[in-house]
Amino acid sequence: MNVTPQKAAWIEKYGNLIGKSPDREVAKLAGKTAGYIKKIRLQQGMHFERRNRPWSAGEERLLGKHSDREVARLLIRDVHEVTERRRALGLPPAGFKYRMWTGNEIALLGTAPDREIAHKLRRSLASVQNQRIRLNIPLEISLAHRWTPEEVALLGKLPDEEVARRVNLSAETVRHKRQELKIPSSLPPSRPWMRKEIRLLGTASDQELAKRLGRSLNAVRSVRAKLGIENRSLLVRRWTENEKKLLGTMPDKKIAGKIGRTVKAVIHMRLMLGIPDPFHVPDRPWSEAEIEMLGQHPDPELAERFGRTIKAIQAKREALKIPNSFRKVRDWTPEEIQLLSQTSTAEVVRLTGRSHSAASAKRAELKIPNPAPENRAWPADEIARLGTEPDEILARKFGRTVVAVTGKRREMRIRLRNANASRLNRGGSN
């Protein structure tokens, strides 16, 4: 290690303290940072022995009630130290719900596939597997499918996919079993290509030749590519010079709609030709003319005019603290604010035509209590009348919403006594 004279001077003076005194004390004496002292100490192979302070009864009471990370923060301890102490005391982590294994559940392990036992006991597959392995219980039931003579008889007579569907296995498993028994496939072998078919490749589109020759599209493509035959009838519209001249003159989306191509195709061709997109530059600086127009026109209109996103316009305007005079938020009038202290939030919503969240937010902003909260307690006399009349009538009598009355009645499991009569009345009125 190369040591400069200046470094050698302070190491000679304070080097005997490194590793014996805390890094902060040595750093303070030497006029260095604690990180630098720690680096020198580690380079010399010196490590402090970690001494964990003893656990008090009050600290141990926090274990398992809060997360290990939260306990470590509260007690100024390492999170690994907290976890080890909690496990040593046999305490589960906070919020952990573990269902203990019963004797009957353990007796079922190994008697059936783990997946079946997990479904039966309503446990996870990993839980069942870990418990069985931990108790050294062998799996008596093999997971391999036992082929019956009827299932084997289907091999080679039906396509592998159809046999897989019937026996509830994968097509690969069926194919492996058929090949193991040396049973030929039910599908005819691939038809060899004739010379007259090969001469047609490239003379028409692959889709047209596939229909004409009675072959799959992939078969036509693979043979043509294998023989190195160019597809002269590729179903791709070539770019004209006029279309290429439009690239970069307007946003890609507008060009795509104008020339009848996808946005991806426009972007791909523009990048291939090395044409930059001046309408989509994330770090494009704002000009003085653009800043002066902020707040004087709606944000969507400026976004279209500047070639920027609406969020970019909003962020720049809010950063410069320019108010939006075109916002659609309606200011609260003194009469509407007075209603907040006189009636419930639901009634304010009905009278002002505002949303419930807007009325609640304004009430919280002005710290106005709700004079008629929607969640007022249900007295015994109101509960006794539930079900005696339709919920709509009781809602008007109680001064509650129909949803509140119906919800309370269903919570108390009270049936509507005149439900049949009200249905008959509605049917007769129709």
C-alpha positions as CSV (number, residue, x, y, z in Angstrom):
1,M,0.0,0.0,0.0
2,N,1.5,3.3,-1.1
3,V,1.7,5.7,1.9
4,T,2.3,9.4,1.4
5,P,4.5,11.3,4.0
6,Q,1.4,13.2,5.2
7,K,-0.5,10.0,5.7
8,A,2.5,8.3,7.4
9,A,2.8,11.2,9.8
10,W,-0.7,10.9,11.3
11,I,-0.7,7.1,11.2
12,E,2.5,7.1,13.2
13,K,0.9,9.4,15.7
14,Y,-2.5,7.8,16.0
15,G,-2.1,4.4,14.4
16,N,-1.8,2.7,17.7
17,L,-5.3,3.8,18.5
18,I,-6.9,2.3,15.4
19,G,-8.9,-0.9,16.4
20,K,-8.6,-0.1,20.1
21,S,-10.7,3.1,20.3
22,P,-13.9,3.8,18.5
23,D,-13.5,5.1,14.9
24,R,-15.3,8.3,15.8
25,E,-12.8,9.1,18.6
26,V,-9.8,8.4,16.4
27,A,-11.2,10.4,13.6
28,K,-11.8,13.4,15.9
29,L,-8.2,13.3,17.1
30,A,-6.7,12.8,13.7
31,G,-9.0,15.3,11.9
32,K,-10.4,12.7,9.6
33,T,-13.8,11.2,8.9
34,A,-15.0,8.1,10.8
35,G,-15.6,6.4,7.4
36,Y,-11.9,6.9,6.5
37,I,-10.7,5.5,9.8
38,K,-12.9,2.5,9.3
39,K,-11.5,1.9,5.9
40,I,-7.9,2.0,7.2
41,R,-8.9,-0.3,10.1
42,L,-10.5,-2.9,7.7
43,Q,-7.5,-2.7,5.4
44,Q,-5.3,-3.7,8.3
45,G,-7.7,-6.6,9.1
46,M,-8.9,-5.2,12.4
47,H,-12.6,-5.8,13.3
48,F,-14.5,-4.8,16.4
49,E,-16.1,-7.6,18.3
50,R,-19.8,-7.0,18.4
51,R,-21.2,-6.9,21.9
52,N,-25.0,-7.2,22.1
53,R,-26.4,-5.5,25.1
54,P,-28.7,-7.7,27.3
55,W,-32.4,-7.7,26.7
56,S,-34.7,-6.2,29.3
57,A,-38.1,-7.5,30.1
58,G,-39.7,-4.4,28.6
59,E,-37.9,-4.9,25.4
60,E,-38.9,-8.6,25.1
61,R,-42.5,-7.6,25.6
62,L,-42.4,-5.7,22.3
63,L,-41.3,-8.8,20.4
64,G,-44.1,-10.3,18.3
65,K,-46.4,-7.4,18.8
66,H,-44.7,-5.2,16.2
67,S,-42.7,-6.1,13.1
68,D,-39.0,-7.0,13.7
69,R,-38.0,-3.9,11.7
70,E,-40.2,-1.6,13.8
71,V,-38.9,-3.1,17.1
72,A,-35.3,-2.7,15.8
73,R,-36.1,1.0,15.1
74,L,-37.7,1.5,18.5
75,L,-34.9,-0.2,20.5
76,I,-32.0,1.0,18.3
77,R,-30.9,-2.6,17.6
78,D,-30.1,-4.6,14.5
79,V,-33.1,-6.2,12.8
80,H,-31.3,-9.6,12.7
81,E,-30.6,-9.4,16.4
82,V,-34.3,-8.8,17.0
83,T,-35.3,-11.7,14.8
84,E,-32.9,-14.1,16.5
85,R,-34.2,-13.1,20.0
86,R,-37.8,-13.5,19.0
87,R,-37.2,-16.9,17.5
88,A,-35.2,-17.9,20.6
89,L,-38.3,-17.1,22.7
90,G,-40.5,-19.1,20.4
91,L,-42.6,-16.0,19.4
92,P,-44.3,-15.8,16.0
93,P,-43.8,-12.6,14.0
94,A,-46.4,-9.8,14.3
95,G,-49.5,-10.4,12.2
96,F,-48.5,-14.0,11.5
97,K,-51.4,-16.4,11.7
98,Y,-50.2,-20.0,11.9
99,R,-52.6,-22.9,12.2
100,M,-51.0,-25.7,14.3
101,W,-51.0,-29.2,12.9
102,T,-53.3,-31.6,14.6
103,G,-52.8,-35.3,15.0
104,N,-55.5,-36.2,12.5
105,E,-53.9,-34.0,9.9
106,I,-50.4,-35.4,10.4
107,A,-51.9,-39.0,10.1
108,L,-53.1,-38.1,6.6
109,L,-49.6,-37.1,5.4
110,G,-48.2,-39.5,2.8
111,T,-51.5,-41.4,2.3
112,A,-52.3,-39.4,-0.8
113,P,-50.5,-36.9,-3.1
114,D,-49.4,-33.7,-1.3
115,R,-51.6,-31.6,-3.6
116,E,-54.7,-33.7,-2.7
117,I,-53.9,-33.5,1.0
118,A,-53.3,-29.7,0.8
119,H,-56.7,-29.3,-0.9
120,K,-58.4,-31.5,1.7
121,L,-56.8,-29.7,4.7
122,R,-57.1,-26.3,3.1
123,R,-53.4,-25.7,3.5
124,S,-50.8,-24.6,0.9
125,L,-48.9,-27.3,-1.1
126,A,-45.6,-26.0,0.3
127,S,-46.9,-26.3,3.9
128,V,-47.9,-30.0,3.4
129,Q,-44.6,-30.9,1.7
130,N,-42.5,-29.2,4.3
131,Q,-44.4,-30.8,7.2
132,R,-44.2,-34.3,5.6
133,I,-40.4,-33.9,4.9
134,R,-39.7,-32.6,8.3
135,L,-41.4,-35.6,9.9
136,N,-39.6,-38.0,7.5
137,I,-42.9,-39.4,6.2
138,P,-42.5,-41.1,2.9
139,L,-45.0,-40.5,0.0
140,E,-46.7,-43.9,-0.4
141,I,-48.8,-42.7,-3.3
142,S,-46.8,-42.2,-6.5
143,L,-47.6,-39.0,-8.5
144,A,-47.0,-40.9,-11.8
145,H,-50.2,-41.6,-13.8
146,R,-51.1,-45.2,-13.9
147,W,-52.3,-46.0,-17.4
148,T,-55.3,-48.3,-17.7
149,P,-55.7,-50.7,-20.6
150,E,-58.5,-48.6,-21.9
151,E,-56.3,-45.5,-21.9
152,V,-53.4,-47.3,-23.6
153,A,-55.9,-48.5,-26.3
154,L,-56.5,-44.9,-27.3
155,L,-52.9,-44.2,-28.1
156,G,-52.2,-44.0,-31.8
157,K,-55.9,-44.1,-32.6
158,L,-56.6,-40.5,-31.7
159,P,-54.4,-37.4,-31.8
160,D,-52.2,-37.0,-28.7
161,E,-54.0,-33.7,-27.8
162,E,-57.4,-35.5,-27.8
163,V,-56.1,-38.4,-25.7
164,A,-54.6,-35.8,-23.3
165,R,-58.0,-34.1,-23.0
166,R,-59.7,-37.4,-22.3
167,V,-57.3,-38.8,-19.6
168,N,-56.6,-35.3,-18.1
169,L,-52.9,-35.2,-18.9
170,S,-50.6,-33.0,-20.9
171,A,-50.1,-33.7,-24.6
172,E,-46.3,-34.1,-23.9
173,T,-47.0,-36.9,-21.4
174,V,-49.3,-38.7,-23.8
175,R,-46.7,-38.3,-26.6
176,H,-43.9,-39.7,-24.3
177,K,-46.1,-42.7,-23.4
178,R,-46.9,-43.5,-27.0
179,Q,-43.3,-43.3,-28.1
180,E,-42.3,-45.4,-25.1
181,L,-44.7,-48.1,-26.3
182,K,-43.5,-47.6,-29.9
183,I,-47.0,-46.8,-31.1
184,P,-47.1,-44.7,-34.3
185,S,-49.0,-41.4,-34.3
186,S,-52.5,-41.3,-35.7
187,L,-51.6,-38.2,-37.8
188,P,-50.3,-39.0,-41.3
189,P,-46.6,-38.3,-41.9
190,S,-45.7,-35.0,-43.4
191,R,-46.3,-34.8,-47.1
192,P,-43.1,-34.4,-49.1
193,W,-42.8,-31.3,-51.3
194,M,-43.0,-31.8,-55.1
195,R,-40.9,-29.8,-57.5
196,K,-43.9,-28.0,-59.0
197,E,-44.9,-26.9,-55.5
198,I,-41.4,-25.6,-54.8
199,R,-41.4,-23.6,-58.1
200,L,-44.5,-21.8,-56.9
201,L,-42.7,-20.5,-53.8
202,G,-42.2,-16.7,-54.0
203,T,-44.5,-16.3,-56.9
204,A,-47.4,-15.4,-54.7
205,S,-48.0,-14.6,-51.0
206,D,-47.4,-17.3,-48.5
207,Q,-51.0,-17.1,-47.4
208,E,-52.3,-17.6,-50.9
209,L,-49.9,-20.5,-51.6
210,A,-50.9,-22.2,-48.3
211,K,-54.5,-22.2,-49.3
212,R,-53.7,-23.3,-52.9
213,L,-51.4,-26.2,-51.8
214,G,-53.4,-27.3,-48.8
215,R,-50.5,-26.7,-46.5
216,S,-50.1,-24.7,-43.3
217,L,-48.8,-21.2,-43.4
218,N,-45.8,-22.1,-41.2
219,A,-44.9,-25.0,-43.6
220,V,-44.8,-22.7,-46.6
221,R,-42.8,-20.0,-44.8
222,S,-40.3,-22.5,-43.3
223,V,-39.6,-24.2,-46.7
224,R,-39.3,-20.9,-48.6
225,A,-36.9,-19.6,-45.9
226,K,-34.9,-22.8,-45.9
227,L,-34.4,-22.7,-49.7
228,G,-33.5,-19.0,-49.6
229,I,-36.4,-17.9,-51.8
230,E,-37.4,-14.2,-51.5
231,N,-41.1,-13.5,-51.0
232,R,-41.8,-11.1,-53.8
233,S,-45.4,-10.8,-52.9
234,L,-44.9,-9.7,-49.3
235,L,-48.1,-8.2,-48.0
236,V,-46.5,-5.0,-46.8
237,R,-47.2,-1.6,-48.2
238,R,-44.0,0.1,-49.3
239,W,-43.3,3.6,-48.1
240,T,-43.5,6.3,-50.8
241,E,-41.2,9.3,-50.9
242,N,-44.1,11.7,-50.0
243,E,-44.8,9.6,-46.9
244,K,-41.2,9.7,-45.8
245,K,-41.1,13.5,-46.3
246,L,-43.9,13.8,-43.7
247,L,-41.8,12.1,-40.9
248,G,-40.7,14.5,-38.3
249,T,-42.9,17.4,-39.6
250,M,-45.8,16.6,-37.1
251,P,-46.4,14.2,-34.2
252,D,-46.2,10.5,-35.2
253,K,-49.8,9.9,-34.2
254,K,-51.1,12.5,-36.6
255,I,-48.9,11.2,-39.4
256,A,-50.2,7.7,-38.8
257,G,-53.8,8.8,-39.1
258,K,-53.0,10.9,-42.2
259,I,-51.3,8.1,-44.2
260,G,-53.3,5.2,-42.9
261,R,-50.5,3.4,-41.0
262,T,-50.0,2.4,-37.4
263,V,-48.1,4.6,-35.0
264,K,-45.6,1.8,-34.4
265,A,-44.9,1.7,-38.2
266,V,-44.4,5.4,-38.3
267,I,-42.0,5.4,-35.4
268,H,-40.1,2.4,-36.8
269,M,-39.6,4.1,-40.2
270,R,-38.6,7.4,-38.7
271,L,-36.0,5.8,-36.5
272,M,-34.7,3.7,-39.5
273,L,-34.2,7.0,-41.4
274,G,-32.6,8.7,-38.4
275,I,-35.2,11.5,-38.3
276,P,-35.5,13.0,-34.8
277,D,-38.9,13.6,-33.3
278,P,-39.1,17.3,-32.3
279,F,-42.5,16.8,-30.8
280,H,-41.5,14.3,-28.2
281,V,-38.4,15.4,-26.5
282,P,-38.6,14.9,-22.7
283,D,-36.0,17.5,-21.8
284,R,-36.9,20.1,-24.5
285,P,-36.4,23.5,-22.8
286,W,-39.3,25.9,-22.4
287,S,-39.2,29.1,-24.4
288,E,-40.2,32.5,-23.1
289,A,-43.2,32.6,-25.5
290,E,-44.4,29.2,-24.2
291,I,-44.1,30.3,-20.5
292,E,-46.0,33.6,-21.2
293,M,-49.0,31.6,-22.6
294,L,-49.3,29.4,-19.5
295,G,-52.6,30.0,-17.7
296,Q,-53.9,32.2,-20.6
297,H,-55.4,29.2,-22.4
298,P,-56.7,25.8,-21.3
299,D,-53.9,23.2,-20.7
300,P,-55.2,20.8,-23.4
301,E,-55.1,23.5,-26.0
302,L,-51.6,24.5,-25.0
303,A,-50.5,20.9,-25.0
304,E,-51.6,20.5,-28.6
305,R,-50.1,23.8,-29.7
306,F,-46.7,23.2,-28.1
307,G,-46.5,19.5,-28.9
308,R,-46.3,18.6,-25.2
309,T,-48.3,16.4,-22.9
310,I,-51.1,17.9,-20.7
311,K,-49.2,16.7,-17.6
312,A,-46.1,18.5,-18.8
313,I,-48.2,21.7,-19.2
314,Q,-49.8,21.3,-15.7
315,A,-46.4,20.5,-14.0
316,K,-44.7,23.6,-15.5
317,R,-47.6,25.9,-14.7
318,E,-47.8,24.6,-11.1
319,A,-44.0,24.9,-10.7
320,L,-44.2,28.6,-11.7
321,K,-47.3,29.0,-9.4
322,I,-49.4,30.2,-12.3
323,P,-53.1,29.8,-11.5
324,N,-55.4,27.9,-13.9
325,S,-58.2,30.3,-14.7
326,F,-59.9,27.6,-16.9
327,R,-60.3,25.0,-14.1
328,K,-63.7,23.4,-13.8
329,V,-63.7,23.5,-10.0
330,R,-66.6,25.6,-8.7
331,D,-65.8,27.9,-5.8
332,W,-67.9,27.6,-2.6
333,T,-70.4,30.4,-2.0
334,P,-71.1,31.8,1.5
335,E,-74.6,30.3,1.4
336,E,-73.2,26.8,0.6
337,I,-70.7,27.1,3.4
338,Q,-73.5,28.1,5.8
339,L,-75.3,24.9,4.8
340,L,-72.4,22.8,6.1
341,S,-73.0,24.0,9.6
342,Q,-76.8,23.6,9.4
343,T,-77.4,20.3,7.8
344,S,-75.8,16.9,7.1
345,T,-73.3,16.2,4.4
346,A,-75.8,14.1,2.4
347,E,-78.3,17.0,2.5
348,V,-75.6,19.5,1.4
349,V,-74.9,17.2,-1.6
350,R,-78.5,17.1,-2.5
351,L,-79.0,20.9,-2.3
352,T,-75.8,22.1,-3.9
353,G,-75.4,19.4,-6.5
354,R,-71.8,18.7,-5.4
355,S,-70.2,15.3,-4.8
356,H,-70.1,13.7,-1.4
357,S,-66.3,13.7,-1.4
358,A,-66.2,17.5,-2.2
359,A,-68.6,18.3,0.6
360,S,-66.7,16.2,3.1
361,A,-63.4,17.7,2.1
362,K,-64.7,21.2,2.4
363,R,-66.2,20.4,5.8
364,A,-62.8,18.9,7.0
365,E,-60.9,22.0,5.6
366,L,-63.1,24.4,7.5
367,K,-63.3,22.1,10.6
368,I,-67.1,22.2,10.6
369,P,-68.6,19.3,12.5
370,N,-71.4,17.4,10.8
371,P,-74.6,18.3,12.7
372,A,-76.4,15.3,11.4
373,P,-73.9,12.5,10.8
374,E,-75.0,9.7,8.6
375,N,-73.7,7.0,11.0
376,R,-75.9,8.0,14.0
377,A,-76.8,5.2,16.3
378,W,-80.0,3.1,15.9
379,P,-82.4,3.4,18.8
380,A,-84.4,0.4,20.0
381,D,-87.7,1.8,18.7
382,E,-86.4,2.2,15.1
383,I,-85.0,-1.3,15.1
384,A,-88.3,-2.7,16.3
385,R,-90.1,-1.1,13.3
386,L,-87.7,-2.6,10.7
387,G,-89.6,-4.8,8.3
388,T,-93.1,-3.6,9.3
389,E,-93.2,-1.2,6.4
390,P,-91.2,-0.8,3.1
391,D,-87.7,0.5,3.6
392,E,-88.5,3.6,1.5
393,I,-91.3,4.7,3.9
394,L,-89.2,4.0,7.0
395,A,-86.3,5.9,5.5
396,R,-88.4,9.0,5.2
397,K,-89.8,8.6,8.7
398,F,-86.4,8.0,10.3
399,G,-84.7,10.7,8.3
400,R,-82.2,8.1,6.9
401,T,-81.3,6.8,3.5
402,V,-82.9,3.8,2.0
403,V,-79.5,2.1,1.8
404,A,-79.0,2.6,5.5
405,V,-82.4,1.2,6.4
406,T,-82.1,-1.8,4.1
407,G,-78.5,-2.5,5.3
408,K,-79.6,-2.4,9.0
409,R,-82.6,-4.7,8.3
410,R,-80.4,-7.2,6.5
411,E,-77.8,-7.0,9.2
412,M,-80.4,-7.8,11.8
413,R,-81.8,-10.6,9.5
414,I,-85.3,-9.1,9.6
415,R,-87.5,-10.0,6.7
416,L,-89.9,-7.5,5.0
417,R,-93.3,-8.7,6.3
418,N,-95.4,-7.1,3.6
419,A,-93.0,-8.0,0.7
420,N,-95.5,-10.2,-1.0
421,A,-98.2,-7.6,-0.7
422,S,-96.0,-4.9,-2.1
423,R,-95.1,-7.1,-5.0
424,L,-98.8,-7.7,-5.7
425,N,-99.5,-4.0,-5.5
426,R,-96.7,-3.3,-7.9
427,G,-98.0,-6.0,-10.2
428,G,-101.5,-4.7,-10.1
429,S,-100.4,-1.1,-10.7
430,N,-98.7,-2.3,-13.9
